[in-house]
Amino acid sequence: MQTFAIKTPEFIHLEESFGEWLQLLNFEQSTVKYAPRKVREFLCWLEQQQTTELSAVTKQVIENYFDYLKERRNNRRKGKLSRNYLRTHITALRKLSRYLRETGRESFEVDVQLPGKTRNIKTIFTLSEIKALYSACEGDALGIRDRAMLVMFCSIKTCCMSVRARTTKNDMCP
C-alpha cells in the first residue's frame, strides 16, 4: 500500500479535523476510515504541485488531480485505478468541500465527470403502462389494495425511475 506523507501543518491539521468531523457526524465507519486517506493523497499531490493553500484549489486543479488519478498505477493489481475507486475519491473530496463550507473556510467545487457510462437506469414501466395498471384496478377490496400499492410504489419512485426525468410525480401517479 502506497503511503502519502503531507508536510504542510495546515494540511496535517485539516486531515485530522476532517476525520474527526466525519466521526462526529456519525458517517459510516468505512467513510471515517478511508475518506481522510483519500484526502491525504489529494493534499500530498497538492504539495507536489507546490500548492500549500486551499484557496488555490480551482476547478482546473481538481481536474488535473483526477487526470493524475486516472493514470496512477493500482498498487494491488495490475493496471490503473478502477472507476469505482475514482468515484470514492470524488465522494471524499465532496465531503471535504462540505466540511470546509460548514466550518466557514474557503471551499471548492468538485465537478468531475468520469468517462464512460455513469448510470444503468433500467426502464421498468413506461407512463402508458403505469396508467394501464391504474385503470386495471377494480373497485373491490383487492382492486383498492392494488391501487394503494401502486400509489406507494410511485411515491417512492421504484416503478417510475425511467420516466422521472420526463414527467412529474402527478403525471405518473393519478
N, CA, C and O of each residue as an XYZ file, in Angstrom:
696
protein
N       0.839     -1.185      0.000
C       0.000      0.000      0.000
C       0.879      1.240      0.000
O       1.804      1.366      0.802
N       0.580      2.130     -0.890
C       1.352      3.362     -1.010
C       0.955      4.313      0.122
O      -0.228      4.468      0.427
N       1.948      4.940      0.736
C       1.661      5.911      1.787
C       1.949      7.308      1.265
O       2.872      7.521      0.478
N       1.156      8.234      1.711
C       1.295      9.611      1.293
C       1.535     10.456      2.534
O       0.699     10.507      3.436
N       2.680     11.114      2.568
C       3.042     11.935      3.723
C       2.886     13.406      3.358
O       3.455     13.887      2.378
N       2.109     14.098      4.163
C       1.963     15.533      3.940
C       2.809     16.269      4.970
O       2.978     15.812      6.100
N       3.334     17.415      4.558
C       4.270     18.160      5.400
C       3.707     19.503      5.880
O       4.102     19.999      6.936
N       2.799     20.082      5.120
C       2.256     21.389      5.460
C       1.407     21.280      6.735
O       0.456     20.499      6.770
N       1.735     22.046      7.773
C       0.979     21.957      9.037
C      -0.528     22.181      8.856
O      -1.339     21.507      9.491
N      -0.893     23.119      7.995
C      -2.324     23.377      7.748
C      -2.996     22.130      7.171
O      -4.119     21.802      7.553
N      -2.321     21.436      6.256
C      -2.883     20.235      5.645
C      -2.977     19.096      6.654
O      -3.955     18.349      6.663
N      -1.964     18.963      7.500
C      -1.979     17.916      8.529
C      -3.169     18.133      9.459
O      -3.909     17.198      9.764
N      -3.344     19.373      9.905
C      -4.471     19.686     10.785
C      -5.802     19.470     10.067
O      -6.754     18.971     10.667
N      -5.876     19.841      8.790
C      -7.094     19.678      8.008
C      -7.488     18.207      7.923
O      -8.655     17.867      8.120
N      -6.542     17.347      7.638
C      -6.847     15.912      7.545
C      -7.374     15.380      8.869
O      -8.350     14.630      8.897
N      -6.730     15.769      9.967
C      -7.150     15.292     11.290
C      -8.545     15.806     11.643
O      -9.399     15.039     12.087
N      -8.772     17.102     11.445
C     -10.063     17.680     11.818
C     -11.186     17.171     10.901
O     -12.328     17.030     11.339
N     -10.865     16.901      9.651
C     -11.845     16.335      8.729
C     -12.280     14.952      9.210
O     -13.472     14.644      9.212
N     -11.328     14.121      9.615
C     -11.646     12.794     10.136
C     -12.503     12.874     11.390
O     -13.439     12.091     11.556
N     -12.194     13.806     12.265
C     -12.981     13.993     13.490
C     -14.397     14.439     13.154
O     -15.361     13.988     13.772
N     -14.518     15.330     12.171
C     -15.829     15.814     11.743
C     -16.681     14.671     11.193
O     -17.868     14.579     11.506
N     -16.087     13.803     10.379
C     -16.813     12.656      9.835
C     -17.327     11.761     10.963
O     -18.455     11.270     10.924
N     -16.474     11.564     11.966
C     -16.855     10.727     13.099
C     -17.953     11.398     13.923
O     -18.904     10.744     14.351
N     -17.818     12.685     14.138
C     -18.791     13.442     14.912
C     -20.171     13.403     14.261
O     -21.184     13.317     14.956
N     -20.213     13.464     12.941
C     -21.488     13.426     12.222
C     -21.975     12.001     11.977
O     -22.963     11.781     11.275
N     -21.275     11.044     12.561
C     -21.684      9.644     12.527
C     -21.761      9.083     11.103
O     -22.700      8.367     10.755
N     -20.762      9.420     10.295
C     -20.682      8.829      8.969
C     -20.361      7.349      9.110
O     -19.879      6.903     10.151
N     -20.630      6.606      8.068
C     -20.307      5.173      8.021
C     -18.852      4.971      8.416
O     -17.986      5.768      8.053
N     -18.589      3.909      9.157
C     -17.239      3.665      9.675
C     -16.192      3.583      8.565
O     -15.063      4.041      8.741
N     -16.563      3.003      7.427
C     -15.601      2.915      6.320
C     -15.293      4.309      5.769
O     -14.169      4.563      5.336
N     -16.265      5.205      5.780
C     -16.032      6.583      5.334
C     -15.088      7.285      6.290
O     -14.172      7.987      5.864
N     -15.313      7.094      7.586
C     -14.458      7.714      8.608
C     -13.015      7.231      8.445
O     -12.069      7.985      8.673
N     -12.861      5.976      8.051
C     -11.520      5.404      7.910
C     -10.844      5.804      6.595
O      -9.675      6.191      6.590
N     -11.576      5.710      5.482
C     -10.936      5.848      4.173
C     -11.002      7.247      3.562
O     -10.099      7.613      2.809
N     -12.026      8.038      3.851
C     -12.114      9.382      3.251
C     -10.906     10.245      3.629
O     -10.347     10.902      2.751
N     -10.480     10.272      4.900
C      -9.282     11.062      5.220
C      -8.029     10.575      4.484
O      -7.152     11.377      4.163
N      -7.941      9.285      4.219
C      -6.789      8.764      3.475
C      -6.788      9.290      2.036
O      -5.746      9.646      1.487
N      -7.976      9.329      1.447
C      -8.073      9.839      0.081
C      -7.796     11.341      0.057
O      -7.174     11.848     -0.876
N      -8.255     12.041      1.075
C      -7.969     13.474      1.188
C      -6.467     13.681      1.385
O      -5.897     14.625      0.839
N      -5.827     12.811      2.158
C      -4.371     12.910      2.356
C      -3.636     12.771      1.030
O      -2.678     13.499      0.769
N      -4.081     11.841      0.194
C      -3.445     11.695     -1.117
C      -3.608     12.976     -1.929
O      -2.670     13.419     -2.593
N      -4.805     13.572     -1.877
C      -5.047     14.827     -2.588
C      -4.139     15.938     -2.053
O      -3.541     16.678     -2.834
N      -4.034     16.057     -0.734
C      -3.200     17.096     -0.129
C      -1.720     16.880     -0.455
O      -0.987     17.839     -0.696
N      -1.294     15.633     -0.462
C       0.087     15.300     -0.828
C       0.341     15.690     -2.282
O       1.385     16.258     -2.606
N      -0.617     15.383     -3.151
C      -0.486     15.763     -4.554
C      -0.404     17.285     -4.696
O       0.382     17.793     -5.496
N      -1.219     18.016     -3.915
C      -1.160     19.479     -3.951
C       0.232     19.973     -3.567
O       0.772     20.879     -4.203
N       0.809     19.376     -2.530
C       2.157     19.770     -2.117
C       3.168     19.513     -3.235
O       4.065     20.324     -3.465
N       3.022     18.403     -3.915
C       3.929     18.094     -5.025
C       3.781     19.110     -6.158
O       4.708     19.315     -6.941
N       2.612     19.744     -6.239
C       2.365     20.780     -7.251
C       2.746     22.170     -6.719
O       2.446     23.185     -7.348
N       3.405     22.202     -5.561
C       3.795     23.452     -4.895
C       2.574     24.307     -4.509
O       2.629     25.536     -4.540
N       1.499     23.649     -4.153
C       0.296     24.333     -3.683
C       0.129     23.993     -2.207
O      -0.067     22.833     -1.846
N       0.207     25.006     -1.366
C       0.105     24.767      0.079
C      -1.075     25.505      0.703
O      -1.200     25.560      1.927
N      -1.939     26.071     -0.137
C      -3.121     26.763      0.370
C      -4.347     26.286     -0.391
O      -4.326     26.175     -1.617
N      -5.415     26.005      0.344
C      -6.632     25.533     -0.301
C      -7.295     26.611     -1.151
O      -8.090     26.298     -2.038
N      -6.981     27.856     -0.893
C      -7.556     28.940     -1.690
C      -7.093     28.860     -3.147
O      -7.716     29.453     -4.028
N      -6.024     28.142     -3.399
C      -5.512     27.996     -4.764
C      -6.172     26.842     -5.522
O      -5.904     26.643     -6.707
N      -7.034     26.081     -4.842
C      -7.682     24.940     -5.482
C      -8.847     25.447     -6.333
O      -9.816     26.010     -5.822
N      -8.727     25.234     -7.630
C      -9.752     25.640     -8.591
C     -10.308     24.399     -9.282
O      -9.855     23.278     -9.047
N     -11.287     24.625    -10.127
C     -11.843     23.523    -10.907
C     -10.752     22.849    -11.737
O     -10.724     21.624    -11.858
N      -9.859     23.648    -12.306
C      -8.773     23.109    -13.118
C      -7.827     22.244    -12.285
O      -7.359     21.208    -12.756
N      -7.546     22.658    -11.067
C      -6.679     21.881    -10.175
C      -7.331     20.526     -9.879
O      -6.662     19.493     -9.905
N      -8.628     20.535     -9.600
C      -9.353     19.281     -9.342
C      -9.300     18.386    -10.575
O      -9.064     17.184    -10.458
N      -9.515     18.958    -11.746
C      -9.449     18.166    -12.980
C      -8.051     17.593    -13.186
O      -7.914     16.441    -13.598
N      -7.024     18.371    -12.911
C      -5.647     17.882    -13.041
C      -5.388     16.735    -12.061
O      -4.709     15.763    -12.394
N      -5.933     16.860    -10.856
C      -5.766     15.794     -9.867
C      -6.399     14.501    -10.368
O      -5.817     13.425    -10.229
N      -7.589     14.609    -10.949
C      -8.239     13.393    -11.445
C      -7.552     12.853    -12.696
O      -7.588     11.648    -12.945
N      -6.936     13.714    -13.474
C      -6.109     13.225    -14.584
C      -4.947     12.404    -14.032
O      -4.593     11.360    -14.579
N      -4.359     12.893    -12.935
C      -3.277     12.153    -12.267
C      -3.800     10.805    -11.769
O      -3.161      9.775    -11.982
N      -4.966     10.809    -11.102
C      -5.514      9.558    -10.566
C      -5.824      8.556    -11.676
O      -5.599      7.357    -11.511
N      -6.336      9.038    -12.798
C      -6.670      8.134    -13.904
C      -5.437      7.441    -14.453
O      -5.529      6.346    -15.007
N      -4.290      8.072    -14.302
C      -3.047      7.491    -14.815
C      -2.256      6.753    -13.734
O      -1.311      6.026    -14.039
N      -2.642      6.942    -12.473
C      -1.886      6.333    -11.373
C      -2.018      4.821    -11.399
O      -3.082      4.273    -11.688
N      -0.920      4.168    -11.092
C      -0.853      2.716    -11.060
C      -1.625      2.184     -9.856
O      -1.574      2.761     -8.770
N      -2.330      1.095    -10.056
C      -3.001      0.407     -8.963
C      -1.951     -0.388     -8.200
O      -1.212     -1.170     -8.799
N      -1.876     -0.200     -6.895
C      -0.837     -0.857     -6.101
C      -1.153     -2.302     -5.749
O      -0.258     -3.053     -5.359
N      -2.399     -2.697     -5.880
C      -2.781     -4.061     -5.508
C      -2.927     -4.985     -6.707
O      -2.712     -6.193     -6.603
N      -3.289     -4.415     -7.835
C      -3.497     -5.207     -9.049
C      -2.755     -4.562    -10.208
O      -2.269     -3.436    -10.103
N      -2.675     -5.280    -11.299
C      -2.065     -4.702    -12.498
C      -3.002     -3.645    -13.060
O      -4.221     -3.719    -12.902
N      -2.419     -2.682    -13.705
C      -3.220     -1.669    -14.378
C      -3.408     -0.412    -13.553
O      -2.675     -0.143    -12.601
N      -4.410      0.342    -13.950
C      -4.683      1.635    -13.332
C      -5.821      1.515    -12.334
O      -6.379      0.436    -12.138
N      -6.157      2.630    -11.706
C      -7.230      2.649    -10.718
C      -8.581      2.428    -11.395
O      -8.808      2.871    -12.521
N      -9.461      1.744    -10.696
C     -10.779      1.448    -11.252
C     -11.681      2.676    -11.188
O     -11.426      3.622    -10.441
N     -12.730      2.635    -11.982
C     -13.735      3.713    -11.951
C     -14.351      3.857    -10.572
O     -14.548      4.972    -10.088
N     -14.654      2.737     -9.941
C     -15.248      2.787     -8.607
C     -14.311      3.467     -7.621
O     -14.752      4.254     -6.783
N     -13.041      3.170     -7.715
C     -12.070      3.792     -6.809
C     -12.000      5.295     -7.067
O     -11.899      6.087     -6.130
N     -12.052      5.681     -8.330
C     -12.064      7.107     -8.659
C     -13.315      7.772     -8.089
O     -13.260      8.907     -7.616
N     -14.439      7.064     -8.135
C     -15.674      7.610     -7.552
C     -15.527      7.840     -6.053
O     -16.053      8.817     -5.521
N     -14.817      6.949     -5.372
C     -14.641      7.148     -3.929
C     -13.794      8.390     -3.650
O     -13.982      9.052     -2.629
N     -12.872      8.706     -4.545
C     -12.089      9.939     -4.405
C     -12.985     11.165     -4.607
O     -12.868     12.152     -3.880
N     -13.865     11.095     -5.584
C     -14.804     12.198     -5.816
C     -15.651     12.414     -4.566
O     -15.821     13.545     -4.111
N     -16.175     11.333     -4.019
C     -17.013     11.429     -2.821
C     -16.234     12.010     -1.652
O     -16.749     12.867     -0.933
N     -15.003     11.559     -1.449
C     -14.189     12.069     -0.343
C     -13.920     13.559     -0.498
O     -14.005     14.307      0.477
N     -13.596     13.999     -1.711
C     -13.330     15.422     -1.926
C     -14.599     16.259     -1.791
O     -14.538     17.403     -1.340
N     -15.741     15.707     -2.175
C     -17.006     16.431     -1.968
C     -17.305     16.577     -0.482
O     -17.779     17.623     -0.037
N     -17.030     15.536      0.274
C     -17.226     15.629      1.729
C     -16.256     16.648      2.337
O     -16.633     17.406      3.230
N     -15.024     16.666      1.859
C     -14.060     17.659      2.330
C     -14.559     19.069      2.007
O     -14.477     19.966      2.846
N     -15.066     19.258      0.810
C     -15.592     20.561      0.405
C     -16.749     20.972      1.313
O     -16.839     22.126      1.732
N     -17.621     20.033      1.608
C     -18.740     20.302      2.526
C     -18.223     20.670      3.911
O     -18.711     21.612      4.535
N     -17.234     19.923      4.384
C     -16.631     20.207      5.694
C     -16.070     21.630      5.725
O     -16.285     22.364      6.690
N     -15.367     22.008      4.691
C     -14.786     23.350      4.628
C     -15.877     24.421      4.661
O     -15.755     25.417      5.374
N     -16.942     24.212      3.890
C     -18.047     25.182      3.878
C     -18.704     25.283      5.250
O     -18.961     26.379      5.746
N     -18.975     24.126      5.858
C     -19.679     24.110      7.139
C     -18.836     24.641      8.289
O     -19.374     25.019      9.329
N     -17.536     24.672      8.115
C     -16.676     25.233      9.162
C     -16.234     26.653      8.823
O     -15.347     27.207      9.473
N     -16.856     27.236      7.803
C     -16.608     28.630      7.468
C     -15.298     28.908      6.765
O     -14.816     30.041      6.774
N     -14.716     27.891      6.158
C     -13.460     28.085      5.429
C     -13.725     28.154      3.932
O     -14.796     27.787      3.448
N     -12.726     28.632      3.225
C     -12.844     28.692      1.774
C     -12.898     27.274      1.219
O     -12.094     26.415      1.583
N     -13.854     27.051      0.340
C     -14.079     25.714     -0.187
C     -13.853     25.688     -1.697
O     -13.401     26.675     -2.278
N     -14.161     24.585     -2.315
C     -14.022     24.413     -3.757
C     -15.106     23.463     -4.229
O     -15.685     22.721     -3.435
N     -15.376     23.492     -5.518
C     -16.376     22.601     -6.106
C     -15.684     21.391     -6.714
O     -14.610     21.507     -7.304
N     -16.305     20.240     -6.565
C     -15.791     19.010     -7.180
C     -16.818     18.582     -8.217
O     -17.806     17.919     -7.902
N     -16.565     18.975     -9.457
C     -17.480     18.678    -10.550
C     -16.709     17.904    -11.614
O     -16.375     18.430    -12.676
N     -16.440     16.656    -11.302
C     -15.635     15.814    -12.189
C     -16.537     14.778    -12.835
O     -17.321     14.113    -12.158
N     -16.423     14.649    -14.138
C     -17.170     13.634    -14.873
C     -16.208     12.536    -15.302
O     -15.235     12.787    -16.013
N     -16.488     11.339    -14.869
C     -15.664     10.211    -15.286
C     -16.138      9.726    -16.651
O     -17.339      9.722    -16.920
N     -15.214      9.318    -17.514
C     -15.622      8.849    -18.845
C     -16.386      7.537    -18.747
O     -16.194      6.755    -17.815
N     -17.240      7.315    -19.709
C     -17.985      6.064    -19.759
C     -19.395      6.222    -19.235
O     -19.837      7.322    -18.904
N     -20.085      5.112    -19.168
C     -21.472      5.082    -18.746
C     -21.549      5.380    -17.248
O     -20.860      4.740    -16.454
N     -22.374      6.337    -16.865
C     -22.440      6.722    -15.460
C     -23.543      6.006    -14.696
O     -23.390      5.738    -13.505
N     -24.637      5.696    -15.351
C     -25.736      5.038    -14.657
C     -26.322      3.951    -15.529
O     -26.277      4.006    -16.758
N     -26.859      2.986    -14.869
C     -27.537      1.908    -15.556
C     -29.002      1.939    -15.123
O     -29.449      1.081    -14.362
N     -29.748      2.935    -15.615
C     -31.146      3.070    -15.244
C     -31.964      2.167    -16.154
O     -31.923      2.293    -17.378
N     -32.698      1.268    -15.547
C     -33.497      0.325    -16.309
C     -34.905      0.879    -16.482
O     -35.459      1.490    -15.568
N     -35.464      0.665    -17.634
C     -36.842      1.051    -17.873
C     -37.720     -0.039    -17.299
O     -37.763     -1.153    -17.819
N     -38.412      0.281    -16.238
C     -39.251     -0.717    -15.586
C     -40.666     -0.631    -16.132
O     -41.215     -1.627    -16.602
N     -41.262      0.569    -16.071
C     -42.586      0.795    -16.641
C     -42.580      2.123    -17.378
O     -41.953      3.089    -16.942
N     -43.281      2.156    -18.490
C     -43.467      3.427    -19.187
C     -44.692      4.098    -18.590
O     -45.442      3.476    -17.837
N     -44.897      5.361    -18.921
C     -46.040      6.107    -18.416
C     -47.349      5.440    -18.816
O     -48.265      5.338    -17.999
N     -47.448      4.988    -20.056
C     -48.687      4.344    -20.507
C     -48.923      3.018    -19.775
O     -50.070      2.665    -19.500
N     -47.855      2.284    -19.459
C     -48.001      1.041    -18.702
C     -48.478      1.313    -17.281
O     -49.283      0.554    -16.741
N     -47.988      2.385    -16.673
C     -48.427      2.740    -15.319
C     -49.908      3.112    -15.336
O     -50.661      2.684    -14.462
N     -50.331      3.903    -16.322
C     -51.743      4.278    -16.429
C     -52.611      3.038    -16.645
O     -53.715      2.955    -16.107
N     -52.123      2.081    -17.425
C     -52.874      0.845    -17.662
C     -53.015      0.053    -16.366
O     -54.061     -0.543    -16.111
N     -51.969      0.044    -15.553
C     -52.062     -0.646    -14.262
C     -53.118      0.003    -13.369
O     -53.897     -0.692    -12.717
N     -53.141      1.325    -13.343
C     -54.149      2.034    -12.542
C     -55.562      1.730    -13.022
O     -56.456      1.469    -12.218
N     -55.758      1.766    -14.332
C     -57.102      1.527    -14.852
C     -57.525      0.065    -14.688
O     -58.720     -0.228    -14.730
N     -56.586     -0.851    -14.505
C     -56.922     -2.259    -14.302
C     -57.393     -2.536    -12.873
O     -57.944     -3.602    -12.599
N     -57.180     -1.588    -11.970
C     -57.612     -1.773    -10.576
C     -59.128     -1.625    -10.501
O     -59.688     -0.615    -10.926
N     -59.775     -2.640     -9.960
C     -61.235     -2.610     -9.846
C     -61.632     -1.976     -8.517
O     -60.770     -1.595     -7.725
N     -62.928     -1.863     -8.275
C     -63.442     -1.213     -7.076
C     -63.569     -2.126     -5.874
O     -63.928     -1.665     -4.790
N     -63.281     -3.415     -6.036
C     -63.402     -4.331     -4.900
C     -62.205     -4.207     -3.962
O     -61.310     -3.394     -4.193
N     -62.192     -5.007     -2.914
C     -61.132     -4.917     -1.896
C     -59.744     -5.155     -2.496
O     -58.797     -4.440     -2.166
N     -59.618     -6.141     -3.362
C     -58.317     -6.410     -3.977
C     -57.882     -5.276     -4.903
O     -56.699     -4.943     -4.959
N     -58.822     -4.686     -5.624
C     -58.505     -3.566     -6.508
C     -58.044     -2.347     -5.729
O     -57.111     -1.655     -6.138
N     -58.702     -2.086     -4.603
C     -58.309     -0.965     -3.744
C     -56.907     -1.215     -3.187
O     -56.081     -0.304     -3.123
N     -56.649     -2.462     -2.785
C     -55.314     -2.826     -2.290
C     -54.259     -2.623     -3.369
O     -53.189     -2.072     -3.113
N     -54.577     -3.080     -4.589
C     -53.636     -2.952     -5.699
C     -53.345     -1.483     -6.002
O     -52.200     -1.103     -6.248
N     -54.401     -0.659     -5.980
C     -54.220      0.774     -6.246
C     -53.350      1.413     -5.161
O     -52.501      2.254     -5.456
N     -53.562      1.013     -3.911
C     -52.759      1.549     -2.802
C     -51.282      1.168     -2.980
O     -50.390      1.974     -2.716
N     -51.040     -0.060     -3.426
C     -49.654     -0.476     -3.653
C     -49.034      0.317     -4.797
O     -47.863      0.689     -4.714
N     -49.783      0.585     -5.857
C     -49.268      1.385     -6.970
C     -48.931      2.802     -6.520
O     -47.900      3.353     -6.905
N     -49.803      3.390     -5.704
C     -49.544      4.736     -5.182
C     -48.253      4.725     -4.362
O     -47.417      5.619     -4.493
N     -48.101      3.703     -3.518
C     -46.889      3.600     -2.697
C     -45.650      3.447     -3.581
O     -44.645      4.121     -3.354
N     -45.710      2.585     -4.569
C     -44.556      2.387     -5.450
C     -44.195      3.671     -6.184
O     -43.018      4.008     -6.312
N     -45.206      4.385     -6.665
C     -44.925      5.638     -7.376
C     -44.343      6.681     -6.434
O     -43.441      7.426     -6.817
N     -44.847      6.742     -5.212
C     -44.361      7.772     -4.294
C     -42.910      7.535     -3.900
O     -42.179      8.490     -3.638
N     -42.484      6.288     -3.853
C     -41.070      6.038     -3.551
C     -40.245      5.833     -4.820
O     -39.053      5.528     -4.768
N     -40.895      6.004     -5.928
C     -40.244      6.024     -7.238
C     -39.529      4.724     -7.607
O     -38.529      4.739     -8.325
N     -40.046      3.609     -7.111
C     -39.414      2.356     -7.508
C     -39.858      1.902     -8.890
O     -39.075      1.318     -9.639
N     -41.121      2.172     -9.230
C     -41.586      1.725    -10.544
C     -41.500      2.833    -11.575
O     -41.715      2.586    -12.762
N     -41.189      4.056    -11.146
C     -41.264      5.197    -12.059
C     -39.904      5.802    -12.378
O     -39.857      6.905    -12.921
N     -38.805      5.140    -12.070
C     -37.476      5.710    -12.254
C     -37.218      6.166    -13.681
O     -36.652      7.240    -13.889
N     -37.616      5.381    -14.657
C     -37.263      5.700    -16.040
C     -38.021      6.902    -16.582
O     -37.543      7.557    -17.508
N     -39.189      7.206    -16.030
C     -39.957      8.342    -16.530
C     -39.842      9.555    -15.621
O     -40.442     10.592    -15.901
N     -39.091      9.446    -14.549
C     -38.961     10.540    -13.579
C     -38.445     11.818    -14.228
O     -38.940     12.904    -13.928
N     -37.476     11.707    -15.096
C     -36.877     12.890    -15.712
C     -37.813     13.534    -16.738
O     -37.704     14.730    -17.009
N     -38.717     12.760    -17.300
C     -39.586     13.283    -18.362
C     -40.924     13.800    -17.862
O     -41.570     14.594    -18.546
N     -41.347     13.373    -16.700
C     -42.674     13.735    -16.211
C     -42.605     14.147    -14.758
O     -41.565     14.006    -14.115
N     -43.695     14.649    -14.247
C     -43.772     14.976    -12.829
C     -44.442     13.845    -12.086
O     -45.025     12.959    -12.711
N     -44.376     13.853    -10.797
C     -44.989     12.799     -9.988
C     -46.491     12.749    -10.246
O     -47.068     11.664    -10.322
N     -47.126     13.901    -10.380
C     -48.577     13.947    -10.602
C     -48.948     13.328    -11.948
O     -50.015     12.726    -12.071
N     -48.099     13.463    -12.947
C     -48.383     12.859    -14.238
C     -48.302     11.336    -14.154
O     -49.046     10.632    -14.837
N     -47.399     10.830    -13.319
C     -47.187      9.382    -13.241
C     -48.213      8.713    -12.352
O     -48.672      7.612    -12.652
N     -48.571      9.354    -11.279
C     -49.422      8.710    -10.291
C     -50.720      9.485    -10.143
O     -50.787     10.424     -9.351
N     -51.748      9.113    -10.886
C     -53.020      9.835    -10.834
C     -53.678      9.767     -9.468
O     -54.756     10.329     -9.273
